[in-house]
Amino acid sequence: MKTRVTELLGIRYPILLSGMSWVSVPSLVAAVSEAGGLGILATGVFNAAQTREAIRAVRARTGKPFGANVTLYFPGARENAEVLLEERVPVINFSMGKGDWLVKAAHEYGGKVVATVTTVKHAEAVAAYGTDAVIVTGHEAAAHGGDVTSLVLVPRIADAVTVPIVAAGGFADGRGLAAALALGADGIAMGTRFMSTIESPVHERAKRFAVETDSDGTVYSVRFDGQPCRVMRSAAAERAMHRGLDLKRALFASREIAVAMQVPHWKLALGVLASGWKNTRQLAHLATAFRAFRLATEEGDETRGVLPLGQVTGLVHDLPTVAAVIERIVTEAATAQAAVAAKVA
C-alpha cells in the first residue's frame, strides 16, 4: 500500500501508533514499526534521561522507522525535545505549541516532523513553517480530540493544506482506513485499537474495559486535565467532572509526577509557577489527571483511575497481536474499497 505518508516516513503501511503516555512504550512502538506501521513513543511523563533511554530501547528492538512525540506545554518538554534531536529520531511528533524550531533542527539531520492538530487554523500554521505532515485529530478520539468530527475535519483540512494528512479519531479497522483515504487523508493513527493488543503494556482489566465498552460509553469534558478530553465513562470520571480543579489534590499528584520524572518537587513547582497563572492552572489540572490516567492504564483501577478511550472502542472486540491488527486492516481496506467501487460503478 503506497500513499504520501508511506513515502514520506519510509513505512510499508499508512498506519501509525498514537503516542499515549503509559501506553506507547518501547515494546509497543517497536511492535508497530516491525509490523510495517510507524510506532510513536510517548515522552510526556519522562525526563530527559528517561526519554533517551526509551529511544535507545526502541532502537534495540527494531531497525525500522519510528517516531517520538513531545507535548510542548508539558513540564520538561523542551529538554525532551532536545533529546529527540540529539538522538536523531526519524520522526518527531509535536503538539500544543509552536514547533518551528523543531522543524528546522530535525530537517538538518534528515528527520521528519509531524504536528498534531485539531483545527484548520493550526494545520495551516504548522504547514506554513515547514512541518512535513499533520495528524488531524477529530472529536471521536481518546483524550484530546477537537470539537469537530473526523468526517468533517479531515476533508476540511485536506482542502486547506498540501502536506500529507494522517487521520486520527474513530479509526480501528479497514473500513476506517478506506474512509480516511476517501476523505483526503494519506493514512490513519490509532490509539484505542493498539492499546487493545497483546503487546500493549496496559493492564489486562483496562484492555477488557476497551473491549466491553460500546461507542456511547465515553464522556468528553475539560474537567479531567484542563483540555477537552475523552475518557471511558466510570464513577471516577463522573466524580472528576463534578469536582473540577482541586488544588490540594493537584499538589499531591504533582509530587508523584516529580518522582516519576526524577526531578525535585520544588524545582518542578517553581518552574510551573514561573510560567504564569494561566499555565499553572492548566498544569494543576494536568497533575491530577496524570495520576488518574496512570492508575487506569498501569493498574486497571477504574474506581480511582480515569481511562482515555475513544468512541471507536465500540469497534474493538478482541485482543490480537499488533501484526494481526495491521494485516487485518490492510485486507479489510482493500475489500472496502472494492465494495465502494462496485457500488458507484
C-alpha positions in Angstrom: 0.0 0.0 0.0 1.5 3.3 -1.1 0.4 6.8 0.0 2.2 10.1 0.6 2.6 9.0 4.2 4.3 5.7 3.5 6.6 7.5 1.0 7.4 10.3 3.5 8.0 8.1 6.5 9.5 5.1 4.8 7.0 2.6 6.1 5.0 -0.2 4.5 1.5 0.7 5.6 0.0 4.1 6.3 -0.9 3.2 9.9 0.6 5.0 12.9 0.5 4.3 16.7 -0.7 7.4 18.5 1.8 8.5 21.2 0.0 7.7 24.5 1.6 8.1 27.9 2.0 4.8 29.8 0.8 3.0 26.6 3.2 3.9 23.7 6.3 2.4 25.4 9.3 1.0 23.5 7.9 -2.5 23.2 4.6 -1.4 21.6 6.3 1.2 19.5 8.7 -1.4 18.1 5.9 -3.9 17.5 4.0 -1.4 15.3 7.1 -0.4 13.4 8.2 -4.1 12.9 4.7 -4.8 11.5 5.0 -2.2 8.9 3.4 0.8 10.5 5.0 3.7 12.5 5.3 3.4 16.2 5.4 6.7 18.1 7.0 6.8 21.5 5.2 8.9 24.2 7.6 11.0 26.2 5.2 13.2 28.2 5.8 11.5 31.6 9.6 11.1 31.0 12.5 13.3 32.0 15.4 13.8 29.5 17.3 10.8 30.7 14.3 8.5 30.6 13.5 9.8 27.1 17.0 9.0 25.9 16.8 5.5 27.4 13.4 4.8 25.9 14.6 5.9 22.4 17.6 3.6 22.6 15.3 0.8 23.9 13.1 1.2 20.7 16.3 1.1 18.5 17.4 -2.1 20.3 14.1 -3.7 19.3 13.7 -2.6 15.7 15.7 -1.1 12.8 12.5 0.2 11.2 11.5 3.8 11.2 9.8 5.1 14.4 8.8 8.3 16.0 8.6 10.1 19.3 6.2 12.8 20.5 6.5 15.8 22.6 3.7 17.9 24.1 5.3 21.3 24.1 3.5 22.8 27.1 4.3 19.9 29.4 7.0 20.4 32.1 10.3 19.3 30.8 9.1 19.3 27.1 12.0 21.4 25.9 14.6 19.1 27.4 12.8 16.1 26.0 12.6 17.7 22.5 16.3 18.4 22.6 17.0 14.7 23.4 14.9 13.7 20.4 17.0 15.9 18.2 20.3 14.7 19.7 19.3 11.1 19.2 18.2 11.9 15.6 14.8 10.3 16.0 13.5 9.7 12.4 10.0 11.2 13.0 9.2 13.8 15.7 5.6 14.4 16.5 4.7 17.6 18.4 1.5 19.1 19.8 0.2 22.0 21.8 2.8 24.6 21.0 4.8 26.2 18.2 7.3 23.7 16.7 9.1 25.8 14.0 12.4 25.3 15.8 11.9 21.6 15.9 11.2 21.5 12.2 14.4 23.4 11.4 16.6 21.3 13.7 15.1 17.9 12.6 15.5 18.8 8.9 19.2 19.4 9.4 19.8 15.7 10.0 17.1 14.5 7.6 14.3 13.9 10.2 10.7 14.4 9.5 8.3 16.4 11.7 4.6 15.7 12.1 2.3 18.1 14.0 -0.9 17.0 15.8 -3.7 19.5 15.1 -7.4 19.8 15.8 -8.3 22.9 13.8 -7.8 24.2 10.3 -6.1 27.3 11.6 -3.5 25.2 13.4 -3.0 23.0 10.4 -2.3 26.0 8.2 0.1 27.5 10.7 2.3 24.4 11.1 2.3 23.7 7.3 3.4 27.3 6.7 6.6 26.9 8.7 7.6 23.6 7.0 6.1 20.8 9.1 6.2 17.7 6.9 2.7 16.3 7.7 -0.2 16.7 10.1 -2.1 14.3 12.3 -5.7 15.5 12.3 -7.5 14.5 15.5 -11.2 14.5 15.4 -13.8 14.7 18.1 -14.2 10.9 18.4 -10.6 10.4 19.6 -9.5 9.3 23.0 -8.0 12.1 25.1 -7.5 15.4 23.2 -9.7 15.3 20.1 -11.1 18.5 18.6 -14.6 19.9 18.6 -15.2 18.8 15.0 -15.7 15.1 14.0 -13.2 13.4 11.7 -15.8 13.0 9.0 -15.8 16.8 8.6 -12.4 17.9 9.9 -10.2 15.6 7.7 -11.6 16.8 4.4 -11.7 20.4 5.6 -8.0 20.3 6.4 -7.3 18.3 3.2 -8.7 21.3 1.3 -6.7 23.8 3.3 -3.1 22.3 3.3 -1.0 20.5 0.8 1.1 18.4 3.2 0.2 14.7 3.9 -2.6 14.1 6.4 -2.9 11.3 9.0 -6.5 11.0 10.3 -6.9 10.2 14.0 -10.1 9.7 16.0 -12.6 7.0 15.0 -10.3 4.5 13.2 -9.9 0.9 14.2 -10.5 -1.2 11.1 -10.0 -1.4 7.3 -13.3 0.4 6.6 -12.0 3.3 8.6 -8.7 3.3 6.6 -10.6 3.2 3.3 -12.9 6.0 4.5 -9.9 8.2 5.7 -8.3 7.8 2.3 -11.5 8.8 0.6 -11.8 11.9 2.8 -8.4 13.1 1.7 -6.1 11.6 4.3 -3.0 9.7 3.5 -3.1 7.3 6.5 -4.5 6.8 9.9 -3.3 6.9 13.5 -4.8 4.6 16.2 -4.7 4.7 19.9 -7.6 2.7 21.4 -7.1 -0.2 18.8 -3.4 -0.6 19.5 -4.0 -0.2 23.3 -6.1 -3.3 23.0 -3.5 -5.7 21.7 -1.3 -8.5 23.2 1.8 -6.3 23.1 0.2 -3.4 24.8 1.5 -2.7 28.3 -1.9 -1.6 29.5 -3.3 -3.5 32.4 -5.5 -6.5 31.4 -8.5 -5.0 33.2 -8.1 -1.8 31.1 -7.9 -3.9 28.0 -11.1 -5.7 29.0 -12.9 -2.3 29.5 -11.9 -1.3 26.0 -13.3 -4.5 24.5 -16.5 -4.4 26.6 -17.3 -0.6 26.3 -19.5 0.5 23.5 -19.3 3.7 21.5 -21.6 5.6 23.8 -19.6 4.6 26.9 -17.2 7.6 26.8 -17.5 11.1 28.1 -15.9 14.4 26.9 -15.0 17.2 29.3 -12.4 19.9 30.1 -12.6 18.9 33.8 -10.2 15.9 33.5 -6.9 17.7 32.6 -8.0 21.3 31.7 -8.2 20.5 27.9 -11.2 18.9 26.2 -10.6 15.2 26.8 -12.5 12.0 26.1 -12.3 9.1 28.6 -14.3 6.0 29.5 -17.5 6.7 31.4 -17.0 5.5 35.0 -17.6 6.5 38.6 -14.2 8.1 38.8 -14.8 10.1 35.6 -18.1 11.3 36.8 -16.5 12.4 40.1 -13.8 14.2 38.2 -16.3 16.1 36.1 -18.3 17.1 39.1 -15.3 18.1 41.2 -13.3 20.1 38.7 -10.0 21.6 39.7 -8.8 20.7 43.3 -5.5 22.4 44.0 -4.8 20.3 47.1 -5.3 17.1 45.1 -3.2 18.6 42.3 -0.3 19.4 44.7 -0.4 15.8 46.0 -0.4 14.4 42.4 2.4 16.7 41.3 4.7 15.0 43.9 4.1 11.7 42.1 5.0 13.3 38.8 8.2 14.7 40.2 9.2 11.3 41.5 8.3 9.7 38.1 10.4 12.3 36.3 13.2 12.1 38.8 13.3 15.9 39.5 13.0 17.6 42.9 9.4 18.6 43.6 10.3 22.2 44.5 12.1 22.6 41.1 9.0 21.3 39.2 6.7 23.5 41.3 8.8 26.7 40.7 9.0 26.0 37.0 5.3 25.7 36.8 4.6 28.9 38.9 7.1 30.8 36.8 5.1 30.0 33.7 2.2 32.3 34.8 -1.2 31.7 36.4 -3.0 30.5 33.3 -0.4 27.9 32.6 -0.1 27.0 36.3 -3.9 26.4 36.4 -3.7 24.2 33.3 -0.8 22.2 34.7 -2.6 21.8 38.0 -5.4 20.2 36.1 -2.9 18.1 34.3 -1.2 16.9 37.5 -4.4 15.5 38.9 -5.3 13.9 35.5 -1.9 12.2 35.2 -2.3 10.3 38.4 -5.8 9.2 37.3 -4.7 8.2 33.9 -1.7 6.2 35.3 -3.9 4.3 37.8 -6.3 3.3 35.0 -3.7 2.3 32.4 -1.0 0.7 34.6 -3.1 -0.7 37.4 -6.5 -1.2 35.7 -8.1 0.7 38.6 -11.4 2.0 37.4 -12.5 3.2 40.9 -9.8 5.8 41.2 -8.4 5.9 37.7 -9.7 7.5 34.5 -9.1 5.7 31.2 -8.7 7.7 28.0 -10.8 5.8 25.4 -12.1 6.8 22.0 -15.6 6.3 20.7 -14.1 3.7 18.3 -13.9 1.4 21.3 -17.3 0.1 20.1 -15.5 -1.4 17.1 -12.9 -3.1 19.3 -13.9 -6.7 20.1 -10.7 -8.7 20.6 -7.1 -8.6 21.8 -5.0 -9.7 18.8 -1.3 -9.1 18.1 -0.2 -5.8 16.6 0.8 -7.6 13.4 -2.6 -9.2 13.1 -4.3 -5.9 13.6 -2.3 -4.2 10.8 -2.6 -7.1 8.4 -6.4 -7.3 9.0 -6.9 -3.6 8.5 -5.0 -3.6 5.2 -7.0 -6.6 3.9 -10.3 -5.0 5.0 -9.4 -1.7 3.4 -8.9 -3.4 0.0 -12.2 -5.2 0.4 -14.0 -2.0 1.4 -12.5 0.0 -1.5 -13.6 -2.7 -3.9 -17.1 -2.7 -2.5 -17.4 1.0 -2.8 -16.1 0.9 -6.4 -18.7 -1.7 -7.3 -21.5 0.5 -5.8 -20.5 3.6 -7.7 -19.6 1.9 -11.0 
